[in-house]
Amino acid sequence: METIAARSVILERMPAIKSVLASNAADVDRHARFPSENIETLSKLDLMGLLVPETEGGAQASADLFATVLLELGSSCASTAMIFLMHCCAMETIVEFCSPAIRRPLLKDIVRGKHLSTLACSERGTGANFYASESRSAMENRKLVLAGEKSFVTSGGHADSYVVATRSIESANVLQTTLYLVPKNSTGLSFEGTWNGLGLRGNSSTNMKLASCTVPDDHVLGKQGQGLELEMSSILPRFLLGTAAVYTGIAVAALEQTVEHLKSRILNQAGKSLSAFPVLRRSLAEMKVSVDASRSLMFSAAAAWDQSGTPDLVSLLGAKYLACETSANVTRQAMQLCGGIAYSGALPVERHMRDGLAGSIMAPSKDMLLDLIGRAAVDMPLLD
Ligand SMILES: Cc1cc2nc3c(=O)[nH]c(=O)nc-3n(C[C@H](O)[C@H](O)[C@H](O)COP(=O)(O)OP(=O)(O)OC[C@H]3O[C@@H](n4cnc5c(N)ncnc54)[C@H](O)[C@@H]3O)c2cc1C
């Protein structure tokens, strides 16, 4: 957990960070461009090592601080927040499972803001079932070689390293996987296509090709065959909390925008602002209660993680589910309340609405979350 001093430094810097992100968000969205200047701001203001232990120069953030930061970023620029979240998930894997030979220099670069990492788990063949990999790894001429394709790799082509899941060496089982840290300049690593999604348009979530991609021996994360376990025990909890925070942040931004608009938009024939109409205040109240509920569930899952020292997966699944539903519903209500002016694109509400829709699609998707929560409720294992 972070020190009080580290926490206050980070929180003091958040308004400046939010202001830079918010000022670039519309342009990033319009041009579907990677928000390099936002990542540079996070680097300069020492956020890139948020989860790195204090002994290695990082902030060693608690779950609560992590969620606070991600919520603020999500409310300012959701694309940047998701890029940063993927970096945090990869960073945690590096902190916990990287070989000693490369761990220290890598963490030093991360803390100095010189290294952006990300996750490459999903594949076209297995879709939202991100933990299953058809891509392969093998020892060829005493070299570790990866082959296959990854889909929707956030920061694809921009990150300095990629946490890649493939089947373990010699394994034919899509659930028997291993995680590798693949540096950006690896032989046989390339990216295809450009990301032009409905929302999260700055993400650069492109396809990755591993064509006999050679990886140094010491770039295995954990052990051979440990991939699924690490994805479930380390990456998944962090990802769930982070997405819950980002999508709650999107809903917060839509709510704030709506409050502002209802107060400032005057209808001449009535001589009143939109806020004078009870029916609109009622919708606004529904939005507010939804956002408060999402925030509460997410922070209570974070507090439980901090208190016990281990994440409670079922609470985190619920937090992600509620946040993604909330961002989709609240942004749609915001569009209704802010009317044609919002629909025309004059307000950021339409961007929040498009960004907000991605939450329930990204794995574990809405139906997967509900299935997992239901399984836990009747004491079934999460995976068969
Ligand atoms: C903006 C964005 C960024 C992303 N970034 C990353 C990233 O950085 N790294 C990464 O590894 N992946 C990333 N992903 C991939 C993401 O996590 C999913 O793997 C991907 O969206 C799956 O899409 P698909 O069309 O293949 O889904 P499909 O698997 O074809 O799913 C279609 C529908 O079927 C449902 N479905 C599928 N399987 C099940 C099941 N077992 N139970 C119930 N319902 C099921 C899904 O919920 C969905 O509704 C990203 C995706 C998006 C949209």
The ligand as an SDF file (V2000), in Angstrom:
LIG
                    3D

 53 58  0  0  0  0  0  0  0  0999 V2000
  -12.0240   -1.3770  -27.3650 C   0  0  0  0  0  0  0  0  0  0  0  0
  -11.5300   -2.7380  -27.0640 C   0  0  0  0  0  0  0  0  0  0  0  0
  -10.2690   -2.8970  -26.5080 C   0  0  0  0  0  0  0  0  0  0  0  0
   -9.7650   -4.1710  -26.2520 C   0  0  0  0  0  0  0  0  0  0  0  0
   -8.5070   -4.2960  -25.7330 N   0  0  0  0  0  0  0  0  0  0  0  0
   -7.9900   -5.5300  -25.5270 C   0  0  0  0  0  0  0  0  0  0  0  0
   -6.6250   -5.6970  -25.0770 C   0  0  0  0  0  0  0  0  0  0  0  0
   -5.9080   -4.7300  -24.8420 O   0  0  0  0  0  0  0  0  0  0  0  0
   -6.1320   -6.9350  -24.9200 N   0  0  0  0  0  0  0  0  0  0  0  0
   -6.8870   -8.0330  -25.1770 C   0  0  0  0  0  0  0  0  0  0  0  0
   -6.3920   -9.1410  -24.9890 O   0  0  0  0  0  0  0  0  0  0  0  0
   -8.1740   -7.9290  -25.6090 N   0  0  0  0  0  0  0  0  0  0  0  0
   -8.7320   -6.7070  -25.8110 C   0  0  0  0  0  0  0  0  0  0  0  0
  -10.0210   -6.5810  -26.2730 N   0  0  0  0  0  0  0  0  0  0  0  0
  -10.7760   -7.7960  -26.6360 C   0  0  0  0  0  0  0  0  0  0  0  0
  -11.9630   -8.0770  -25.7460 C   0  0  0  0  0  0  0  0  0  0  0  0
  -11.5910   -8.2920  -24.4240 O   0  0  0  0  0  0  0  0  0  0  0  0
  -12.7360   -9.3100  -26.2740 C   0  0  0  0  0  0  0  0  0  0  0  0
  -11.8930  -10.3900  -26.3710 O   0  0  0  0  0  0  0  0  0  0  0  0
  -13.3340   -9.0040  -27.6270 C   0  0  0  0  0  0  0  0  0  0  0  0
  -14.1110   -7.8420  -27.5260 O   0  0  0  0  0  0  0  0  0  0  0  0
  -14.1950  -10.1750  -28.0910 C   0  0  0  0  0  0  0  0  0  0  0  0
  -14.8320   -9.8130  -29.2990 O   0  0  0  0  0  0  0  0  0  0  0  0
  -15.4600  -10.9250  -30.2650 P   0  0  0  0  0  0  0  0  0  0  0  0
  -16.1980  -10.1950  -31.3520 O   0  0  0  0  0  0  0  0  0  0  0  0
  -14.4320  -11.9110  -30.6700 O   0  0  0  0  0  0  0  0  0  0  0  0
  -16.5090  -11.5800  -29.3000 O   0  0  0  0  0  0  0  0  0  0  0  0
  -17.2380  -13.0030  -29.3580 P   0  0  0  0  0  0  0  0  0  0  0  0
  -16.4680  -13.9850  -28.5290 O   0  0  0  0  0  0  0  0  0  0  0  0
  -17.5300  -13.3620  -30.7750 O   0  0  0  0  0  0  0  0  0  0  0  0
  -18.5680  -12.6650  -28.5800 O   0  0  0  0  0  0  0  0  0  0  0  0
  -19.8030  -12.2850  -29.2100 C   0  0  0  0  0  0  0  0  0  0  0  0
  -20.8860  -12.3380  -28.1480 C   0  0  0  0  0  0  0  0  0  0  0  0
  -20.9290  -13.6420  -27.5680 O   0  0  0  0  0  0  0  0  0  0  0  0
  -20.7590  -13.5710  -26.1510 C   0  0  0  0  0  0  0  0  0  0  0  0
  -19.9610  -14.6910  -25.6400 N   0  0  0  0  0  0  0  0  0  0  0  0
  -18.7940  -15.2020  -26.1270 C   0  0  0  0  0  0  0  0  0  0  0  0
  -18.3410  -16.1770  -25.3320 N   0  0  0  0  0  0  0  0  0  0  0  0
  -19.2250  -16.3090  -24.3190 C   0  0  0  0  0  0  0  0  0  0  0  0
  -19.3230  -17.1540  -23.1680 C   0  0  0  0  0  0  0  0  0  0  0  0
  -18.3910  -18.0540  -22.8780 N   0  0  0  0  0  0  0  0  0  0  0  0
  -20.3790  -16.9980  -22.3340 N   0  0  0  0  0  0  0  0  0  0  0  0
  -21.3570  -16.0750  -22.6040 C   0  0  0  0  0  0  0  0  0  0  0  0
  -21.3140  -15.2490  -23.6770 N   0  0  0  0  0  0  0  0  0  0  0  0
  -20.2640  -15.3630  -24.5080 C   0  0  0  0  0  0  0  0  0  0  0  0
  -20.0390  -12.2590  -25.8990 C   0  0  0  0  0  0  0  0  0  0  0  0
  -20.3760  -11.7680  -24.6350 O   0  0  0  0  0  0  0  0  0  0  0  0
  -20.6110  -11.3600  -26.9880 C   0  0  0  0  0  0  0  0  0  0  0  0
  -21.8250  -10.8260  -26.5580 O   0  0  0  0  0  0  0  0  0  0  0  0
  -10.5560   -5.3150  -26.5420 C   0  0  0  0  0  0  0  0  0  0  0  0
  -11.8330   -5.1530  -27.0980 C   0  0  0  0  0  0  0  0  0  0  0  0
  -12.3220   -3.8960  -27.3600 C   0  0  0  0  0  0  0  0  0  0  0  0
  -13.6960   -3.7620  -27.9770 C   0  0  0  0  0  0  0  0  0  0  0  0
  1  2  1  0
  2  3  1  0
  2 52  2  0
  3  4  2  0
  4  5  1  0
  4 50  1  0
  5  6  2  0
  6  7  1  0
  6 13  1  0
  7  8  2  0
  7  9  1  0
  9 10  1  0
 10 11  2  0
 10 12  1  0
 12 13  2  0
 13 14  1  0
 14 15  1  0
 14 50  1  0
 15 16  1  0
 16 17  1  0
 16 18  1  0
 18 19  1  0
 18 20  1  0
 20 21  1  0
 20 22  1  0
 22 23  1  0
 23 24  1  0
 24 25  2  0
 24 26  1  0
 24 27  1  0
 27 28  1  0
 28 29  2  0
 28 30  1  0
 28 31  1  0
 31 32  1  0
 32 33  1  0
 33 34  1  0
 33 48  1  0
 34 35  1  0
 35 36  1  0
 35 46  1  0
 36 37  1  0
 36 45  1  0
 37 38  2  0
 38 39  1  0
 39 40  1  0
 39 45  2  0
 40 41  1  0
 40 42  2  0
 42 43  1  0
 43 44  2  0
 44 45  1  0
 46 47  1  0
 46 48  1  0
 48 49  1  0
 50 51  2  0
 51 52  1  0
 52 53  1  0
M  END
$$$$
